[in-house]
Amino acid sequence: MGTPAFAVPSLRALAATTTLVGVVSQPDRPRGRGLTSQPSPVSAAANELGVPLFRPASVRTADTQAALAAWQPDILVVAAYGKILPPALLALPTLAPINVHASLLPRYRGAAPIAASILAGDAATGITIMVMSAALDAGDMLLHRTLPISAEDTTESLTTALAELGATALTEALGALRGAGLQAEPQDVGRVTYAPRLAKDDGRVDWQREAAAIERMVRAFTPWPSAFTTLGGRTVKILAARVASDGRAEGPPGTIAVHGSGLRVTTGSGVLEVVTVQAEGKKAMPAAAFAAGARLGSGARFE
């Protein structure tokens, strides 16, 4: 059971190492600029693999649960499906319902663990294979695999890397379950943190924050919802930025100064060098080109 591109490597790993009796994904959704209805990445991969595919509008109806029970699965694997499963589905597999989760649990339960790890400035993240329970990401842990976070990583790059690591960890876990088994380890409830689903407005930059925190925000919110600010009431996305090494700037937080091939913006602590931006209704461009086109004068400020 999965929906986005993150789940596709796990699906392919299952197809290569198990008897895959079926795939469940969310229904087709409008995607892209034209908002045409398109299958999820998992649906597209399942069709390519030629395995049975089910895309129910709800997993809580009797008809859906009966259809899945007819597959008589030994193991139910979930990777970013996008919906909470009812107890009837968790009880369906004869061996276990397991989940491929993109964090080192118990840190970052929830829908947006990858962005949360970048926002926090963590040195590493990883994959947890766990036994699913009724509570959100609260099941016993079977296996951890760790991945370093580089200073250049974004949510987009980490998602790609963690998707592959998830497939490797899943294959390893299934191999162990076929043999001597795995020791299920309860999560330490005292160390639990949550990473709730992101909203569009989470990307709004508060220039009162320190430059390092805003730089992490730019990477954490790539590709969505993007870090953004406003200038003259119009939205400006900040697509790439770094903390200025010399840290010299003048004016209150949000004050802009053209500097070499970029822009420097005063923050609550330190200076952020903005490298790439996307103005409302425009394509992405170097910050210096944006500054020239916007004709920024002395004392210009991002709101």
Backbone torsions as a table, in degrees:
resi	resn	phi	psi	omega
1	MET	NA	118.0	-179.7
2	GLY	-167.0	166.6	-176.5
3	THR	-132.7	-58.4	-172.6
4	PRO	-82.5	-179.7	-178.8
5	ALA	-59.8	-29.6	178.5
6	PHE	-53.4	-34.5	-174.4
7	ALA	-84.1	-13.1	-173.2
8	VAL	-64.6	-45.7	177.1
9	PRO	-58.4	-36.3	177.2
10	SER	-65.8	-40.9	176.6
11	LEU	-59.7	-46.3	-179.0
12	ARG	-65.4	-36.2	177.3
13	ALA	-64.5	-41.2	177.6
14	LEU	-64.6	-42.0	179.9
15	ALA	-62.8	-31.1	-176.7
16	ALA	-84.2	-22.0	-170.5
17	THR	-122.7	-5.4	-177.9
18	THR	-136.1	172.6	166.5
19	THR	-88.2	103.9	-174.8
20	LEU	-86.8	106.6	-174.7
21	VAL	-83.8	-17.9	179.0
22	GLY	179.6	160.3	178.9
23	VAL	-126.9	136.8	175.9
24	VAL	-118.2	129.9	176.2
25	SER	-139.9	168.3	179.6
26	GLN	-75.2	156.6	-178.3
27	PRO	-59.8	160.9	176.9
28	ASP	-55.2	141.9	-179.6
29	ARG	-127.4	155.1	171.6
30	PRO	-65.9	129.8	-177.8
31	ARG	-137.9	159.6	176.1
32	GLY	77.0	179.5	-176.7
33	ARG	-65.6	-34.8	-179.3
34	GLY	-81.2	-6.4	-179.8
35	LEU	52.0	39.3	174.9
36	THR	-81.5	148.4	-177.8
37	SER	-70.4	125.3	-177.7
38	GLN	-135.9	149.3	177.1
39	PRO	-70.0	154.9	174.8
40	SER	-65.8	159.9	175.9
41	PRO	-55.5	-36.9	178.6
42	VAL	-68.2	-41.2	177.6
43	SER	-60.6	-44.4	-179.9
44	ALA	-62.1	-41.7	179.4
45	ALA	-67.7	-38.6	178.6
46	ALA	-63.4	-41.3	177.1
47	ASN	-63.2	-40.2	178.4
48	GLU	-63.0	-38.7	-179.1
49	LEU	-78.5	-14.1	179.1
50	GLY	73.2	32.2	179.1
51	VAL	-104.5	154.0	179.4
52	PRO	-56.4	134.1	-177.2
53	LEU	-125.5	133.0	179.4
54	PHE	-127.9	128.3	-178.0
55	ARG	-125.2	71.1	-176.2
56	PRO	-72.9	147.3	175.1
57	ALA	-70.1	-27.9	179.3
58	SER	-143.2	143.0	175.6
59	VAL	-97.1	7.4	-175.5
60	ARG	-105.1	-2.9	179.6
61	THR	-82.5	155.4	179.2
62	ALA	-63.5	-36.7	-179.2
63	ASP	-64.7	-43.7	178.9
64	THR	-63.1	-46.4	-177.8
65	GLN	-66.1	-34.4	176.9
66	ALA	-68.3	-38.2	179.5
67	ALA	-64.5	-40.3	179.7
68	LEU	-73.1	-35.0	178.0
69	ALA	-64.2	-30.9	-179.6
70	ALA	-64.9	-22.6	177.4
71	TRP	-74.1	-19.0	178.7
72	GLN	50.1	57.8	-176.3
73	PRO	-75.9	146.2	170.5
74	ASP	-81.2	-39.1	-179.1
75	ILE	-132.5	137.3	173.3
76	LEU	-108.0	120.5	-179.8
77	VAL	-110.5	127.6	178.4
78	VAL	-117.3	130.9	174.6
79	ALA	-139.2	101.5	176.8
80	ALA	53.8	48.9	177.7
81	TYR	-68.4	-42.1	175.2
82	GLY	105.1	0.8	177.3
83	LYS	-138.0	149.2	176.1
84	ILE	-75.3	131.2	-178.8
85	LEU	-88.8	139.0	177.9
86	PRO	-74.7	160.5	-179.5
87	PRO	-54.8	-33.3	-179.2
88	ALA	-60.8	-35.8	178.5
89	LEU	-77.7	-37.0	178.4
90	LEU	-63.9	-27.4	-179.8
91	ALA	-86.2	-4.0	-173.0
92	LEU	-68.7	-48.1	-176.6
93	PRO	-70.2	146.1	-178.9
94	THR	-73.9	-27.2	-179.9
95	LEU	-99.3	-60.3	-176.5
96	ALA	-170.8	149.7	164.4
97	PRO	-94.5	121.8	-178.1
98	ILE	-122.6	155.7	-174.3
99	ASN	-127.0	141.5	173.6
100	VAL	-101.4	104.6	-173.0
101	HIS	-111.9	135.2	-172.7
102	ALA	-89.0	54.1	169.9
103	SER	-161.5	169.7	175.1
104	LEU	-92.3	85.6	-178.6
105	LEU	-58.0	148.5	14.1
106	PRO	-86.1	7.7	178.4
107	ARG	-76.8	131.1	174.4
108	TYR	66.5	57.7	162.7
109	ARG	-67.2	151.1	175.2
110	GLY	117.3	-169.5	-166.7
111	ALA	-86.1	-18.8	-173.2
112	ALA	-129.8	54.2	-175.9
113	PRO	-69.5	-29.7	-175.8
114	ILE	-70.3	-47.7	176.4
115	ALA	-60.6	-39.2	-178.5
116	ALA	-62.5	-37.5	-178.4
117	SER	-67.9	-35.9	177.2
118	ILE	-71.3	-44.9	179.6
119	LEU	-56.4	-37.7	-177.2
120	ALA	-79.1	-10.0	-177.8
121	GLY	75.0	26.9	-179.4
122	ASP	-64.1	147.8	177.5
123	ALA	-81.1	-20.7	-177.6
124	ALA	-151.9	157.8	171.7
125	THR	-134.5	-156.5	178.9
126	GLY	167.0	-164.6	-178.9
127	ILE	-121.2	138.0	170.3
128	THR	-118.6	127.1	169.3
129	ILE	-96.1	121.8	-175.3
130	MET	-134.8	159.3	171.6
131	VAL	-81.4	128.1	-176.0
132	MET	-75.3	146.4	174.6
133	SER	-131.6	176.7	-177.1
134	ALA	-67.6	-31.7	180.0
135	ALA	-80.3	151.5	-174.6
136	LEU	-61.7	114.1	174.4
137	ASP	52.3	34.3	-173.8
138	ALA	-106.3	3.1	-174.1
139	GLY	-72.2	168.1	178.5
140	ASP	-66.3	145.7	-175.0
141	MET	-94.0	137.0	179.5
142	LEU	-103.3	-33.4	-172.4
143	LEU	-161.7	138.6	174.2
144	HIS	-117.8	141.2	169.2
145	ARG	-135.4	133.2	-170.1
146	THR	-103.3	147.5	177.4
147	LEU	-135.6	124.7	177.5
148	PRO	-65.0	150.3	173.5
149	ILE	-106.4	121.4	179.6
150	SER	-86.1	168.0	179.2
151	ALA	-69.2	-14.6	-179.6
152	GLU	-101.9	-8.0	-174.8
153	ASP	-64.6	140.9	170.8
154	THR	-115.7	172.0	174.7
155	THR	-59.5	-35.2	179.4
156	GLU	-64.1	-48.6	-178.2
157	SER	-69.1	-38.9	178.9
158	LEU	-67.9	-36.1	178.6
159	THR	-61.1	-43.2	178.6
160	THR	-62.3	-46.5	-178.7
161	ALA	-66.7	-40.7	-179.1
162	LEU	-71.0	-30.0	176.2
163	ALA	-61.1	-44.0	178.6
164	GLU	-68.7	-41.8	178.0
165	LEU	-63.5	-37.1	177.9
166	GLY	-61.5	-41.9	178.5
167	ALA	-64.1	-41.1	178.6
168	THR	-64.6	-45.7	-179.9
169	ALA	-64.3	-38.9	179.0
170	LEU	-63.8	-45.7	178.5
171	THR	-59.7	-41.9	178.9
172	GLU	-64.7	-42.3	-179.2
173	ALA	-65.4	-42.8	179.9
174	LEU	-65.7	-37.5	176.6
175	GLY	-62.2	-40.6	179.1
176	ALA	-68.3	-38.1	-179.9
177	LEU	-65.4	-30.3	176.5
178	ARG	-72.6	-24.0	-176.5
179	GLY	-103.2	-115.7	-175.8
180	ALA	-74.8	-12.3	-179.2
181	GLY	92.0	179.3	178.4
182	LEU	-127.5	146.4	178.3
183	GLN	-85.0	115.8	179.2
184	ALA	-75.3	125.9	-176.8
185	GLU	-111.6	120.5	177.6
186	PRO	-62.6	148.4	177.1
187	GLN	-76.3	143.0	176.4
188	ASP	-78.0	106.0	-174.3
189	VAL	-64.8	-20.9	178.7
190	GLY	-73.8	-13.5	-178.8
191	ARG	-109.9	8.3	-176.3
192	VAL	-71.2	132.3	168.4
193	THR	-130.0	164.0	-175.9
194	TYR	-123.8	147.6	176.9
195	ALA	-128.0	86.8	-175.6
196	PRO	-67.9	163.6	178.2
197	ARG	-56.5	137.6	-179.1
198	LEU	-74.6	149.1	173.4
199	ALA	-118.2	157.8	-177.2
200	LYS	-54.2	-42.9	-173.7
201	ASP	-73.6	-10.3	176.1
202	ASP	-61.1	-23.9	-178.3
203	GLY	-80.2	-4.5	-178.1
204	ARG	-68.3	125.2	-176.6
205	VAL	-80.5	131.3	171.0
206	ASP	-102.2	106.2	-174.7
207	TRP	-69.9	-6.6	174.0
208	GLN	-74.0	-17.8	179.7
209	ARG	-74.6	166.5	-179.8
210	GLU	-74.3	154.4	-176.1
211	ALA	-59.2	-40.5	-178.2
212	ALA	-62.6	-38.1	179.2
213	ALA	-68.5	-37.6	178.8
214	ILE	-69.5	-38.5	177.2
215	GLU	-61.2	-41.6	177.0
216	ARG	-65.4	-36.2	178.3
217	MET	-61.5	-41.9	178.7
218	VAL	-58.9	-44.2	-179.1
219	ARG	-73.2	-37.9	-178.1
220	ALA	-66.6	-32.0	-176.1
221	PHE	-100.7	21.9	171.2
222	THR	-102.5	118.3	15.4
223	PRO	-95.3	-11.5	-177.0
224	TRP	-142.3	141.4	5.3
225	PRO	-89.0	8.1	-174.6
226	SER	73.3	138.1	170.6
227	ALA	-73.4	134.4	-177.2
228	PHE	-145.5	157.9	176.5
229	THR	-139.7	-172.5	176.4
230	THR	-133.5	150.4	176.5
231	LEU	-138.0	117.6	-176.0
232	GLY	61.1	30.3	177.8
233	GLY	83.4	-1.6	-179.2
234	ARG	-107.6	140.7	-175.5
235	THR	-71.3	137.3	174.1
236	VAL	-129.1	117.1	175.8
237	LYS	-82.8	139.4	175.4
238	ILE	-104.0	109.3	-172.7
239	LEU	-94.3	-26.1	177.3
240	ALA	-151.3	139.6	-178.4
241	ALA	-159.0	163.7	175.6
242	ARG	-148.8	158.7	177.2
243	VAL	-75.9	128.6	179.7
244	ALA	-66.7	130.6	-174.4
245	SER	-68.3	-36.1	-178.4
246	ASP	-87.3	-21.8	171.1
247	GLY	67.3	21.9	-179.4
248	ARG	-94.6	128.4	176.5
249	ALA	-161.5	161.8	-179.0
250	GLU	-127.9	156.8	176.2
251	GLY	95.2	168.7	-179.8
252	PRO	-69.2	164.4	179.8
253	PRO	-52.3	135.7	-177.4
254	GLY	99.1	-11.3	-179.5
255	THR	-67.7	134.0	-173.9
256	ILE	-104.9	138.6	172.2
257	ALA	-135.7	129.4	175.8
258	VAL	-71.6	130.5	-175.5
259	HIS	-141.9	108.8	178.5
260	GLY	57.3	-123.0	-178.6
261	SER	-94.0	13.0	-179.2
262	GLY	-144.7	-164.4	175.9
263	LEU	-120.1	146.0	172.3
264	ARG	-113.3	134.9	-177.1
265	VAL	-125.4	128.7	176.8
266	THR	-69.9	136.6	177.0
267	THR	-122.6	-176.2	178.3
268	GLY	-63.5	-26.0	176.6
269	SER	-154.7	112.2	-178.6
270	GLY	90.2	-179.1	-175.9
271	VAL	-125.2	135.2	176.9
272	LEU	-100.6	126.1	174.4
273	GLU	-93.9	113.0	-179.0
274	VAL	-87.6	127.9	-173.2
275	VAL	-103.5	-45.3	-176.8
276	THR	-134.5	136.5	-179.8
277	VAL	-134.8	167.7	172.6
278	GLN	-139.2	108.3	179.3
279	ALA	-75.3	155.9	-179.2
280	GLU	-54.5	124.4	178.6
281	GLY	79.2	5.6	-177.1
282	LYS	-119.4	169.7	173.7
283	LYS	-83.4	163.8	175.1
284	ALA	-62.2	144.0	-177.8
285	MET	-153.1	159.0	174.0
286	PRO	-59.3	145.7	-176.9
287	ALA	-60.5	-33.9	179.7
288	ALA	-65.5	-38.5	177.5
289	ALA	-66.3	-37.9	176.3
290	PHE	-63.1	-43.6	-179.2
291	ALA	-61.4	-40.9	179.8
292	ALA	-65.8	-42.6	-178.9
293	GLY	-69.9	-34.1	-179.2
294	ALA	-81.3	-10.0	179.8
295	ARG	52.6	54.9	-176.8
296	LEU	-68.7	128.1	178.6
297	GLY	-97.8	176.9	178.6
298	SER	-60.2	132.9	177.9
299	GLY	84.7	5.6	177.1
300	ALA	-60.5	143.4	-176.7
301	ARG	-138.5	140.4	165.5
302	PHE	-74.1	136.0	179.5
303	GLU	-75.4	NA	NA
